[in-house]
Amino acid sequence: MLSAGIRAAPPERGIGVVETFGAVPDAVFALFVVLTQLGDPWLLVLVVGATYLVADRVSWIDRERAAYLVALTVTAMALTTALKGLFTLPRPPGGPIPGREMFPEIVRMLYVGAASAGGFAFPSGHALGSTVVWGGLALVVDWSTPRRRLAIAAALVAVVSLSRLVLGVHYLVDVLAGSAVGLLVLLATARLTAGGRRPGPAFALATVTALGAVGSSGAGLVPVVELASAVGGWFGWRAVADGGIRGRPLRRSLLAVALGLFGGVVLLTAGATRVAAVVFVAVVAVTVVGITLPLAGDTRRSRRLTESR
């Protein structure tokens, strides 16, 4: 349900599309409840996190480009938060969730949660995130041909965007803007990072974007987690950028944790809740460990870096 403080939606954002999908059969609606998960943050984070863990242990992606995907994901989520907080445009009016009677009570709760959405609508986070993540994967993985990878990514983005319209949680303009912004982010970061081979600038961009999210949306838990993930990823990657986590790089990791503690104090003094400050510190530390730990004893990457010098 939309909060009372959200102003009425401009009718031109829908262009009649929401009304067109308003009477789909319950089974079709239920199918799109499942398909929309392809752009949900939990799945995108899971896919990118798993890719980073297996990088350099598989033939289709290396650690640098996997780290670039991590930075891309954080950027997409932080940018979504920043833009939603900036525009504060509402979602379409809510109503009964079709097909809920088809499921037992315990599944019904999950179904209703997946079929509905809260907060502001513009741009669509699902459209933006799926464009960045699936497009980013198509850009950096070494599988099949570039044309086929891009075709698969485009199909996934189209399905996710369509699902948001079928579920009635976004207007057409929301999903078009989300995909357009996601494409711009993907093109800009690909150029900035030499096709994902230099993740450092991508983590820096994620940090700047997350600061924008805190600025536009306040120091709530979501923007604080996004900022902490960006900061932890940036310093964590810098700690291991010259191969392994031994000696000096390990000290850099400890420095990153110390900087995270400092950031938590800054957030606290800036008016964030104590919980938000603690969450910031914890997420920075966890992200640093998550970025650096897979590099421990990664002799294959160290050898590649040595040979490139």
C-alpha positions as CSV (number, residue, x, y, z in Angstrom):
1,M,0.0,0.0,0.0
2,L,1.3,3.4,-0.8
3,S,2.0,5.8,2.0
4,A,-0.3,8.8,2.5
5,G,2.6,11.2,1.8
6,I,3.1,10.1,-1.8
7,R,1.5,12.4,-4.3
8,A,-0.8,11.2,-7.0
9,A,0.7,9.7,-10.1
10,P,0.9,11.6,-13.4
11,P,-1.3,9.6,-15.8
12,E,1.1,10.0,-18.7
13,R,3.7,7.7,-17.1
14,G,1.5,4.7,-17.7
15,I,0.6,5.4,-21.3
16,G,-2.2,2.9,-20.8
17,V,0.1,-0.1,-20.5
18,V,-0.8,-0.8,-16.8
19,E,-4.5,-0.9,-17.7
20,T,-3.8,-3.3,-20.6
21,F,-2.2,-5.9,-18.3
22,G,-4.7,-5.4,-15.6
23,A,-6.8,-8.4,-16.5
24,V,-4.4,-11.2,-17.3
25,P,-5.3,-14.8,-16.1
26,D,-4.3,-15.7,-12.6
27,A,-1.9,-18.4,-14.0
28,V,-0.1,-15.9,-16.2
29,F,0.1,-13.4,-13.3
30,A,1.6,-16.2,-11.1
31,L,4.2,-17.0,-13.8
32,F,5.3,-13.4,-13.9
33,V,5.7,-13.4,-10.2
34,V,8.3,-16.0,-10.7
35,L,9.9,-14.4,-13.7
36,T,10.3,-11.0,-12.0
37,Q,12.8,-12.7,-9.6
38,L,15.3,-12.6,-12.4
39,G,15.7,-8.9,-11.6
40,D,15.3,-9.0,-7.9
41,P,18.3,-7.8,-5.8
42,W,18.5,-11.1,-3.9
43,L,19.1,-13.1,-7.1
44,L,21.4,-10.6,-8.7
45,V,23.6,-10.5,-5.6
46,L,23.6,-14.3,-5.4
47,V,24.6,-14.7,-9.0
48,V,27.4,-12.0,-8.9
49,G,28.6,-13.3,-5.5
50,A,28.9,-16.8,-6.8
51,T,30.6,-15.6,-9.9
52,Y,33.2,-13.8,-7.8
53,L,33.8,-16.9,-5.7
54,V,34.5,-19.2,-8.6
55,A,36.4,-16.7,-10.7
56,D,39.9,-17.8,-11.7
57,R,38.9,-21.3,-10.9
58,V,36.8,-21.6,-14.1
59,S,37.8,-20.8,-17.6
60,W,35.0,-18.3,-18.4
61,I,35.9,-15.4,-16.1
62,D,38.8,-14.1,-14.2
63,R,39.0,-12.3,-10.8
64,E,39.3,-8.8,-12.2
65,R,36.2,-9.0,-14.3
66,A,34.3,-10.7,-11.5
67,A,35.2,-7.9,-9.1
68,Y,34.0,-5.4,-11.8
69,L,30.6,-7.2,-11.7
70,V,30.5,-6.8,-7.9
71,A,31.1,-3.1,-8.2
72,L,28.5,-2.8,-11.0
73,T,25.9,-4.5,-8.8
74,V,26.5,-2.1,-5.9
75,T,26.4,0.9,-8.3
76,A,23.1,-0.2,-9.8
77,M,21.5,-0.6,-6.4
78,A,22.8,2.6,-5.0
79,L,21.8,4.5,-8.2
80,T,18.3,3.1,-7.9
81,T,18.1,4.4,-4.3
82,A,19.5,7.8,-5.2
83,L,17.1,8.3,-8.1
84,K,14.1,7.1,-6.3
85,G,14.9,9.5,-3.5
86,L,15.4,12.3,-5.9
87,F,12.2,11.9,-8.0
88,T,9.9,10.4,-5.3
89,L,7.3,9.3,-7.9
90,P,4.6,6.9,-6.8
91,R,3.7,3.4,-8.1
92,P,0.4,2.6,-9.8
93,P,-2.5,2.2,-7.4
94,G,-2.5,-1.1,-5.6
95,G,-5.2,-3.7,-5.5
96,P,-5.9,-7.4,-4.7
97,I,-3.2,-9.8,-5.8
98,P,-4.5,-12.2,-8.4
99,G,-4.0,-15.9,-7.9
100,R,-3.3,-15.8,-4.2
101,E,-6.0,-18.3,-3.6
102,M,-4.1,-21.0,-5.5
103,F,-1.5,-21.4,-2.8
104,P,-1.5,-22.6,0.8
105,E,-1.1,-20.0,3.5
106,I,2.7,-20.3,4.0
107,V,3.4,-20.0,0.3
108,R,0.7,-17.3,-0.1
109,M,2.7,-14.9,2.1
110,L,5.8,-15.3,-0.1
111,Y,3.7,-15.0,-3.2
112,V,2.0,-11.8,-2.1
113,G,5.4,-10.3,-1.1
114,A,7.0,-11.2,-4.5
115,A,4.0,-9.8,-6.4
116,S,3.8,-6.5,-4.6
117,A,6.3,-3.6,-4.0
118,G,6.6,-0.6,-1.8
119,G,8.3,2.7,-1.9
120,F,8.9,5.0,-4.9
121,A,8.7,3.7,-8.5
122,F,10.9,5.8,-10.7
123,P,13.1,4.4,-12.1
124,S,12.4,0.6,-11.9
125,G,15.1,-1.0,-9.8
126,H,14.4,-4.4,-11.3
127,A,14.9,-3.0,-14.9
128,L,18.0,-1.0,-14.0
129,G,19.6,-3.9,-12.0
130,S,18.9,-6.6,-14.5
131,T,20.2,-4.4,-17.3
132,V,23.5,-3.8,-15.4
133,V,24.0,-7.3,-14.1
134,W,22.9,-9.5,-16.9
135,G,24.4,-7.0,-19.4
136,G,27.6,-6.9,-17.4
137,L,27.8,-10.7,-17.4
138,A,27.3,-10.7,-21.2
139,L,30.1,-8.2,-21.5
140,V,32.8,-10.0,-19.4
141,V,32.2,-13.8,-19.5
142,D,34.0,-15.9,-22.0
143,W,31.2,-18.2,-23.1
144,S,29.7,-18.7,-26.6
145,T,29.7,-15.6,-28.8
146,P,29.3,-12.0,-27.8
147,R,26.1,-11.7,-29.9
148,R,24.5,-14.7,-28.3
149,R,25.4,-13.5,-24.8
150,L,24.0,-10.1,-25.5
151,A,20.8,-11.6,-27.0
152,I,20.3,-13.7,-23.8
153,A,20.9,-10.7,-21.6
154,A,18.5,-8.5,-23.6
155,A,15.8,-11.3,-23.4
156,L,16.2,-11.5,-19.6
157,V,15.9,-7.7,-19.2
158,A,12.8,-7.7,-21.5
159,V,11.2,-10.4,-19.4
160,V,11.9,-8.6,-16.1
161,S,10.7,-5.3,-17.4
162,L,7.5,-6.9,-18.8
163,S,6.9,-8.6,-15.4
164,R,6.9,-5.3,-13.6
165,L,4.1,-4.1,-15.9
166,V,2.1,-7.3,-15.6
167,L,2.3,-7.2,-11.8
168,G,1.2,-3.6,-11.9
169,V,4.0,-2.3,-9.7
170,H,5.5,0.1,-12.3
171,Y,4.4,2.4,-15.1
172,L,6.0,1.9,-18.6
173,V,8.1,5.1,-18.2
174,D,9.6,3.6,-15.0
175,V,10.9,0.4,-16.7
176,L,12.1,2.3,-19.8
177,A,14.0,4.8,-17.7
178,G,15.5,2.0,-15.6
179,S,16.8,0.1,-18.6
180,A,18.1,3.3,-20.2
181,V,20.0,4.3,-17.1
182,G,21.3,0.8,-16.6
183,L,22.6,0.8,-20.2
184,L,24.3,4.1,-19.7
185,V,26.0,2.8,-16.5
186,L,27.1,-0.3,-18.3
187,L,28.6,1.6,-21.2
188,A,30.3,4.2,-19.0
189,T,31.9,1.7,-16.6
190,A,33.0,-0.6,-19.4
191,R,34.9,2.3,-20.9
192,L,36.2,3.4,-17.6
193,T,37.5,0.0,-16.6
194,A,38.8,-1.3,-20.0
195,G,36.0,-3.8,-20.3
196,G,36.0,-4.7,-16.7
197,R,39.7,-5.5,-16.4
198,R,40.4,-2.6,-14.0
199,P,37.8,-2.9,-11.2
200,G,39.2,-0.1,-9.0
201,P,37.5,2.8,-10.9
202,A,34.2,0.8,-10.8
203,F,34.4,0.5,-7.0
204,A,35.2,4.3,-6.8
205,L,32.1,5.0,-8.9
206,A,30.0,2.8,-6.7
207,T,31.2,4.7,-3.6
208,V,30.3,8.1,-5.2
209,T,26.9,6.8,-6.2
210,A,26.2,5.4,-2.8
211,L,27.1,8.7,-1.2
212,G,24.5,10.2,-3.6
213,A,22.0,7.6,-2.3
214,V,22.6,8.6,1.3
215,G,22.3,12.3,0.3
216,S,19.0,11.9,-1.5
217,S,17.3,9.2,0.7
218,G,18.9,9.8,4.1
219,A,21.0,7.5,6.3
220,G,18.5,4.7,6.3
221,L,19.6,1.1,6.4
222,V,19.4,0.5,2.7
223,P,21.6,3.4,1.5
224,V,23.9,2.8,4.5
225,V,24.4,-0.9,3.4
226,E,25.0,0.2,-0.2
227,L,27.6,2.8,0.9
228,A,29.3,0.2,3.2
229,S,29.4,-2.3,0.4
230,A,30.9,0.2,-2.0
231,V,33.6,1.3,0.6
232,G,34.4,-2.2,1.7
233,G,34.6,-3.4,-1.9
234,W,36.9,-0.5,-2.9
235,F,39.3,-0.9,-0.1
236,G,39.1,-4.6,-0.1
237,W,40.1,-4.7,-3.8
238,R,42.9,-2.2,-3.4
239,A,44.2,-4.4,-0.6
240,V,44.6,-7.4,-3.0
241,A,45.2,-5.6,-6.3
242,D,48.9,-6.6,-6.4
243,G,48.2,-10.3,-5.8
244,G,47.5,-12.3,-2.7
245,I,46.8,-11.1,0.9
246,R,50.2,-11.4,2.4
247,G,52.3,-8.7,4.2
248,R,51.5,-5.2,2.9
249,P,48.2,-6.1,1.2
250,L,47.0,-7.7,4.5
251,R,47.8,-4.4,6.3
252,R,45.7,-2.6,3.7
253,S,42.8,-4.9,4.5
254,L,43.1,-4.0,8.2
255,L,43.3,-0.3,7.2
256,A,40.0,-0.7,5.3
257,V,38.4,-2.2,8.4
258,A,39.7,0.8,10.4
259,L,38.3,3.2,7.8
260,G,35.0,1.4,8.0
261,L,35.0,2.0,11.8
262,F,35.7,5.6,11.2
263,G,32.9,5.8,8.6
264,G,30.5,4.4,11.2
265,V,31.5,7.1,13.7
266,V,31.0,9.8,11.0
267,L,27.5,8.4,10.2
268,L,26.6,8.4,13.8
269,T,27.7,12.0,14.4
270,A,25.9,13.0,11.1
271,G,22.6,12.0,12.5
272,A,22.3,8.4,11.5
273,T,20.8,6.0,14.1
274,R,23.2,3.9,16.1
275,V,21.9,0.8,14.4
276,A,22.8,2.3,11.0
277,A,26.3,3.1,12.1
278,V,26.8,-0.4,13.5
279,V,25.4,-1.9,10.3
280,F,27.8,0.3,8.3
281,V,30.8,-1.0,10.2
282,A,29.7,-4.6,10.0
283,V,29.0,-4.5,6.3
284,V,32.3,-2.8,5.5
285,A,34.2,-5.5,7.4
286,V,32.2,-8.3,5.8
287,T,32.7,-6.9,2.3
288,V,36.5,-6.5,2.8
289,V,36.7,-10.1,4.0
290,G,34.5,-11.3,1.2
291,I,36.6,-9.5,-1.4
292,T,40.0,-10.5,0.0
293,L,39.4,-14.1,1.3
294,P,39.0,-15.8,-2.1
295,L,42.4,-14.3,-3.1
296,A,44.3,-16.0,-0.2
297,G,46.7,-18.4,-1.8
298,D,45.4,-17.6,-5.3
299,T,48.7,-18.5,-6.9
300,R,47.2,-18.5,-10.4
301,R,46.2,-14.9,-10.3
302,S,49.6,-13.9,-8.7
303,R,51.4,-15.7,-11.4
304,R,49.4,-13.9,-14.1
305,L,50.1,-10.5,-12.6
306,T,53.8,-11.3,-12.3
307,E,54.0,-12.4,-15.9
308,S,52.2,-9.2,-17.1
309,R,54.8,-6.9,-15.4
